């Protein structure tokens, strides 16, 4: 019991600075108690206030070992009201210390990889009220498997305005921020540089002149067998599912006569990633992507950054939908949906850190069955 109480107090202290948004007369339950119950319940897969309340009733004895619960357990409606009133940015800030403890030291001179991408909670719309689906833009520490922050918007098209807001929440020092074409914007590149970070931005048709200039450069370079131009290259070949994927990565120092040279803050290099896929029947398909970067990366590091950017899709977004059923959530209230989405991302981050040799789904189930395992996940006491 002493160990559980100690672990619980470690968790509670992270939320002591959180400002209670409720009227004084409505504070029947302690804010810290309500928040900790929500954190624990989402960690084991609870989807919303009703499930959180149901889980708390089942775990009343365990929770009472480290929560005060002066008036018993909070109701479903109390949990809903609290999570609907907490300001998402202030709520996320309470988790900074817990997440920072999971960041291992980098090798000297290495750049941390931070991938930024958006995900739509597809069933959170309400057409009769003109409410679109909630769209969450997340920052993902690719090499550590950690969610660093998020910003909610009402549409995918609003990612352009959400990304700068998200960047303000992050410590970009020593980081390489990768963003798909939606985030290839001059003000976003400038904001990353101003935050002492570096960027790797995909360039597509939303920046037609930039994309065309990079394409023309690499077409000339490859026609002349890469001769006469400072560049770095890397090649890989992967086989699986009956197909062969050949990937070639090229990064070149920014040419002195590059047309958009002066328009992008900190621009130092341009890159090209080519994938050639050979199918079992011998047919081939190809895909070419172009990039701009504020640092001249080595060939392997450029390849690593391009491949690992999609870790946010495979290790975060896919897990949210498959294990936490986020796409099926019908939560329409925006602040509530935002805070629940953050709790899911935090849960994934902490579950990934536990050294148990099991899938994330297996850890999720074990946390629901074993209170000691849940305490280890939440507090990092397994380390």
C-alpha positions as CSV (number, residue, x, y, z in Angstrom):
1,X,0.0,0.0,0.0
2,X,2.9,2.4,0.8
3,X,4.3,1.9,-2.7
4,X,0.9,2.7,-4.3
5,X,0.5,5.8,-2.2
6,X,3.9,7.0,-3.1
7,X,3.3,6.4,-6.8
8,X,-0.1,8.1,-6.6
9,X,1.4,11.2,-4.8
10,X,4.1,11.5,-7.5
11,X,1.3,11.5,-10.1
12,X,-0.9,14.0,-8.3
13,X,1.8,16.6,-7.8
14,X,2.0,17.3,-11.5
15,X,-1.5,18.7,-11.4
16,X,-1.2,20.8,-8.3
17,X,-0.5,24.0,-10.3
18,X,-3.5,23.6,-12.5
19,X,-6.0,26.4,-12.1
20,X,-9.5,25.1,-11.1
21,X,-11.9,26.5,-13.8
22,X,-15.0,25.8,-11.7
23,X,-17.0,28.2,-9.5
24,X,-16.1,27.8,-5.9
25,X,-19.6,26.7,-4.9
26,X,-19.3,23.8,-7.4
27,X,-16.1,22.4,-6.1
28,X,-17.4,19.3,-4.4
29,X,-14.6,17.1,-5.6
30,X,-10.9,18.1,-5.7
31,X,-9.6,19.1,-9.1
32,X,-6.6,16.9,-8.7
33,X,-8.7,13.9,-7.9
34,X,-10.9,14.3,-11.0
35,X,-7.9,14.8,-13.3
36,X,-5.9,11.9,-11.9
37,X,-8.9,9.6,-12.3
38,X,-9.3,10.7,-15.9
39,X,-5.6,10.2,-16.6
40,X,-5.6,6.7,-15.1
41,X,-8.8,5.6,-16.9
42,X,-7.8,6.7,-20.3
43,X,-4.5,4.9,-19.8
44,X,-6.4,1.6,-19.7
45,X,-8.6,2.5,-22.7
46,X,-11.6,4.4,-21.4
47,X,-13.1,6.5,-24.2
48,X,-15.0,9.2,-22.4
49,X,-16.6,10.5,-19.1
50,X,-19.1,7.6,-18.9
51,X,-16.4,4.9,-19.2
52,X,-14.1,6.9,-16.9
53,X,-16.7,7.1,-14.2
54,X,-17.5,3.3,-14.6
55,X,-13.8,2.4,-14.3
56,X,-13.4,4.6,-11.2
57,X,-16.3,2.8,-9.4
58,X,-14.6,-0.5,-10.2
59,X,-11.3,0.8,-8.8
60,X,-12.7,2.7,-5.8
61,X,-10.5,0.9,-3.2
62,X,-7.3,1.3,-5.3
63,X,-7.9,5.0,-6.0
64,X,-8.7,5.7,-2.3
65,X,-5.1,4.7,-1.4
66,X,-3.7,7.9,-2.9
67,X,-6.6,10.3,-3.6
68,X,-8.4,12.3,-1.0
69,X,-11.9,11.8,-2.4
70,X,-13.6,13.9,0.3
71,X,-17.0,13.4,-1.1
72,X,-16.5,10.0,-2.8
73,X,-16.0,9.5,-6.5
74,X,-16.9,12.2,-9.0
75,X,-19.9,11.5,-11.2
76,X,-19.8,11.2,-14.9
77,X,-21.2,14.7,-15.3
78,X,-18.6,16.1,-12.9
79,X,-15.8,14.5,-15.0
80,X,-17.4,15.8,-18.2
81,X,-17.7,19.4,-16.8
82,X,-14.1,19.4,-15.6
83,X,-12.6,18.1,-18.9
84,X,-14.8,20.5,-20.8
85,X,-13.6,23.5,-18.8
86,X,-9.8,22.9,-18.5
87,X,-7.9,25.0,-21.0
88,X,-6.1,22.5,-23.3
89,X,-2.7,24.3,-23.4
90,X,-2.6,24.7,-19.6
91,X,-3.7,21.1,-19.2
92,X,-1.0,19.8,-21.5
93,X,1.7,21.9,-19.7
94,X,1.1,19.8,-16.6
95,X,2.5,16.8,-18.4
96,X,5.8,18.4,-19.5
97,X,7.8,17.1,-16.6
98,X,6.5,13.6,-16.9
99,X,7.3,13.5,-20.7
100,X,10.7,15.3,-20.3
101,X,11.8,12.5,-18.0
102,X,11.3,10.0,-20.9
103,X,13.6,11.9,-23.3
104,X,17.0,10.2,-23.3
105,X,20.1,12.1,-23.9
106,X,21.1,12.7,-27.5
107,X,24.5,12.0,-29.0
108,X,26.6,15.2,-29.1
109,X,25.7,17.2,-32.2
110,X,22.7,15.0,-33.0
111,X,19.4,16.5,-34.0
112,X,16.2,15.4,-32.3
113,X,13.5,14.5,-34.8
114,X,10.1,16.1,-34.3
115,X,7.4,15.2,-36.8
116,X,4.3,17.4,-37.0
117,X,1.2,16.2,-38.7
118,X,-2.6,16.4,-38.4
119,X,-5.3,13.8,-37.8
120,X,-9.1,14.1,-38.1
121,X,-11.4,12.6,-35.5
122,X,-13.8,11.6,-38.2
123,X,-17.0,11.0,-36.2
124,X,-16.8,14.1,-34.1
125,X,-18.9,16.2,-36.6
126,X,-22.4,17.4,-36.1
127,X,-23.8,18.3,-39.5
128,X,-27.2,19.7,-38.2
129,X,-25.3,22.4,-36.3
130,X,-22.7,22.9,-39.1
131,X,-19.9,21.5,-36.9
132,X,-17.1,19.8,-38.8
133,X,-14.9,17.0,-37.5
134,X,-12.3,17.9,-34.9
135,X,-8.8,18.0,-36.4
136,X,-5.8,17.6,-34.1
137,X,-2.2,18.7,-35.1
138,X,0.3,16.8,-33.1
139,X,4.1,17.0,-32.5
140,X,5.7,13.6,-32.1
141,X,9.3,12.9,-30.9
142,X,9.9,10.2,-33.4
143,X,12.9,8.5,-31.9
144,X,11.4,8.5,-28.4
145,X,7.8,7.7,-29.2
146,X,6.5,10.7,-27.3
147,X,3.7,13.1,-28.0
148,X,5.1,16.6,-27.2
149,X,2.0,18.7,-27.7
150,X,-1.1,19.3,-29.9
151,X,-3.4,22.0,-31.1
152,X,-7.1,21.4,-32.2
153,X,-8.7,23.0,-35.3
154,X,-12.0,22.7,-37.0
155,X,-10.7,21.6,-40.4
156,X,-7.6,20.1,-42.0
157,X,-7.2,23.3,-44.0
158,X,-6.5,25.2,-40.8
159,X,-3.3,23.2,-40.2
160,X,-1.4,26.2,-41.6
161,X,-2.5,28.4,-38.7
162,X,-2.4,25.6,-36.1
163,X,1.3,24.7,-36.7
164,X,2.8,28.0,-35.6
165,X,0.7,27.9,-32.5
166,X,2.0,24.4,-31.8
167,X,5.6,25.4,-32.4
168,X,5.3,28.0,-29.7
169,X,4.6,25.3,-27.2
170,X,7.7,23.3,-28.1
171,X,11.4,23.5,-27.2
172,X,13.0,23.4,-30.7
173,X,16.6,23.8,-29.6
174,X,18.6,21.0,-31.2
175,X,15.6,19.6,-33.1
176,X,15.0,18.8,-36.7
177,X,11.3,19.5,-37.4
178,X,9.8,17.6,-40.3
179,X,6.4,18.6,-41.8
180,X,4.5,17.4,-44.9
181,X,3.6,19.8,-47.7
182,X,0.8,21.5,-45.9
183,X,3.3,23.0,-43.5
184,X,5.7,24.1,-46.2
185,X,5.2,27.8,-45.5
186,X,7.6,30.6,-45.2
187,X,6.4,31.9,-41.9
188,X,6.5,28.3,-40.4
189,X,10.1,27.9,-41.6
190,X,11.0,31.3,-40.0
191,X,9.3,30.4,-36.7
192,X,11.3,27.1,-36.5
193,X,14.6,29.0,-37.1
194,X,13.6,31.7,-34.6
195,X,13.1,28.9,-32.0
196,X,16.7,27.7,-32.6
197,X,15.5,24.6,-34.5
198,X,16.0,23.3,-38.0
199,X,13.4,22.2,-40.5
200,X,12.9,19.6,-43.2
201,X,9.8,20.5,-45.2
202,X,8.2,18.6,-48.1
203,X,7.6,20.7,-51.1
204,X,4.7,19.9,-53.4
205,X,2.2,21.7,-55.6
206,X,1.1,24.1,-52.9
207,X,4.4,25.8,-53.5
208,X,4.5,25.4,-57.3
209,X,7.5,27.6,-58.0
210,X,9.6,26.1,-55.2
211,X,8.7,22.5,-56.2
212,X,9.4,23.2,-59.9
213,X,12.8,24.7,-59.1
214,X,13.9,21.7,-57.0
215,X,12.6,19.2,-59.6
216,X,14.5,21.0,-62.4
217,X,17.7,21.0,-60.3
218,X,17.6,17.3,-59.5
219,X,16.6,16.3,-63.0
220,X,19.7,18.1,-64.3
221,X,21.8,16.6,-61.6
222,X,20.7,13.0,-62.3
223,X,21.1,13.4,-66.0
224,X,24.8,14.2,-65.5
225,X,25.3,11.3,-63.0
226,X,25.6,13.7,-60.0
227,X,28.8,15.2,-61.4
228,X,30.1,18.6,-60.4
229,X,27.6,19.5,-57.7
230,X,28.2,19.1,-53.9
231,X,25.7,16.5,-52.7
232,X,25.2,13.6,-50.4
233,X,23.4,10.3,-51.3
234,X,22.1,7.2,-49.7
235,X,20.4,4.1,-51.1
236,X,18.3,1.3,-49.5
237,X,16.6,-1.8,-50.7
238,X,13.8,-3.5,-48.8
239,X,11.9,-6.7,-49.7
240,X,8.6,-7.8,-48.2
241,X,5.1,-8.8,-49.0
242,X,6.3,-10.0,-52.4
243,X,7.6,-6.6,-53.6
244,X,10.9,-4.8,-53.7
245,X,11.3,-1.2,-52.6
246,X,14.4,0.6,-53.8
247,X,14.9,4.1,-52.2
248,X,17.4,6.7,-53.3
249,X,18.0,9.9,-51.3
250,X,19.9,12.9,-52.5
251,X,20.6,16.1,-50.7
252,X,22.5,19.0,-52.3
253,X,23.9,22.2,-51.0
254,X,21.6,25.1,-52.0
255,X,22.9,26.4,-55.4
256,X,23.9,30.0,-55.5
257,X,21.5,30.7,-58.3
258,X,18.5,28.9,-56.7
259,X,15.5,31.1,-57.6
260,X,13.8,31.0,-54.1
261,X,17.1,31.3,-52.2
262,X,16.3,34.5,-50.4
263,X,12.6,33.8,-49.7
264,X,13.1,31.1,-47.1
265,X,14.7,31.9,-43.8
266,X,17.7,29.6,-43.1
267,X,17.4,27.6,-46.3
268,X,20.7,25.6,-46.7
269,X,19.9,22.5,-48.8
270,X,17.4,20.8,-51.0
271,X,16.6,17.1,-51.2
272,X,15.0,14.5,-53.3
273,X,13.7,11.1,-52.3
274,X,12.9,8.5,-54.9
275,X,11.1,5.2,-54.3
276,X,10.9,2.5,-57.0
277,X,8.6,-0.4,-56.2
278,X,8.8,-3.7,-58.1
279,X,5.6,-5.7,-57.8
280,X,5.5,-9.6,-57.8
281,X,4.4,-9.5,-61.5
282,X,7.4,-7.4,-62.5
283,X,5.5,-4.1,-62.9
284,X,7.2,-1.0,-61.4
285,X,5.8,2.1,-59.8
286,X,7.8,5.2,-58.8
287,X,7.3,8.1,-56.4
288,X,9.4,11.2,-56.1
289,X,9.3,13.7,-53.2
290,X,11.2,17.0,-52.9
291,X,12.3,18.8,-49.7
292,X,13.9,22.0,-48.4
293,X,16.1,22.0,-45.3
294,X,17.8,24.5,-43.1
295,X,20.7,22.1,-42.6
296,X,22.9,20.1,-45.0
297,X,22.2,16.6,-43.7
298,X,24.3,13.5,-44.5
299,X,22.7,11.0,-46.9
300,X,21.8,8.4,-44.2
301,X,20.5,11.1,-41.8
302,X,18.3,12.6,-44.6
303,X,17.0,9.2,-45.4
304,X,16.3,8.5,-41.7
305,X,14.4,11.8,-41.2
306,X,12.3,11.2,-44.3
307,X,11.4,7.6,-43.3
308,X,10.9,8.4,-39.6
309,X,8.6,11.4,-40.3
310,X,5.9,8.8,-41.1
311,X,6.3,7.3,-37.6
312,X,3.7,9.8,-36.5
313,X,1.2,8.0,-38.8
314,X,2.2,4.4,-37.9
315,X,3.1,4.8,-34.2
316,X,0.6,7.4,-33.2
317,X,-2.3,7.9,-35.5
318,X,-2.8,4.3,-36.4
319,X,-2.5,3.3,-32.7
320,X,-5.1,5.9,-31.7
321,X,-7.6,4.4,-34.1
322,X,-6.9,0.8,-33.7
323,X,-6.3,0.6,-29.9
324,X,-8.2,3.7,-28.6
325,X,-10.9,3.8,-31.3
326,X,-10.4,7.5,-31.6
327,X,-12.0,7.7,-35.1
328,X,-15.2,6.2,-33.6
329,X,-15.5,8.8,-30.8
330,X,-18.7,10.9,-31.1
331,X,-17.5,13.6,-28.7
332,X,-18.7,16.9,-30.2
333,X,-17.8,19.4,-27.5
334,X,-14.5,20.9,-28.7
335,X,-12.6,21.4,-25.4
336,X,-13.6,18.0,-24.1
337,X,-12.6,16.3,-27.4
338,X,-9.3,18.1,-27.3
339,X,-8.4,17.2,-23.7
340,X,-9.5,13.5,-24.3
341,X,-7.4,13.4,-27.4
342,X,-4.4,14.6,-25.4
343,X,-4.9,12.0,-22.7
344,X,-4.9,9.3,-25.4
345,X,-1.6,10.6,-26.8
346,X,-0.1,10.8,-23.3
347,X,-1.2,7.2,-22.7
348,X,0.5,6.0,-25.8
349,X,3.7,7.9,-24.9
350,X,3.8,6.3,-21.4
351,X,2.9,2.8,-22.5
352,X,5.6,2.9,-25.1
353,X,8.2,3.7,-22.4
354,X,7.4,0.6,-20.3
355,X,10.1,-2.1,-21.0
356,X,7.6,-5.0,-20.9
357,X,8.1,-7.1,-24.0
358,X,4.6,-6.8,-25.3
359,X,2.6,-5.0,-27.9
360,X,1.1,-1.6,-27.0
361,X,-2.3,-3.3,-27.0
362,X,-1.0,-5.9,-24.7
363,X,0.4,-3.2,-22.3
364,X,-3.0,-1.4,-22.5
365,X,-4.8,-4.6,-21.4
366,X,-2.3,-5.4,-18.7
367,X,-2.7,-1.8,-17.3
368,X,-6.4,-2.4,-17.0
369,X,-6.0,-5.8,-15.2
370,X,-2.9,-5.1,-13.0
371,X,-2.9,-2.0,-10.8
372,X,0.8,-2.3,-10.0
373,X,1.6,-2.3,-13.8
374,X,-0.6,0.8,-14.2
375,X,1.2,2.6,-11.4
376,X,4.6,1.7,-13.1
377,X,3.4,3.1,-16.4
378,X,2.1,6.3,-15.0
379,X,5.1,7.1,-12.8
380,X,8.0,5.6,-14.7
381,X,8.9,3.6,-11.6
382,X,9.9,0.7,-13.8
383,X,13.1,2.5,-14.8
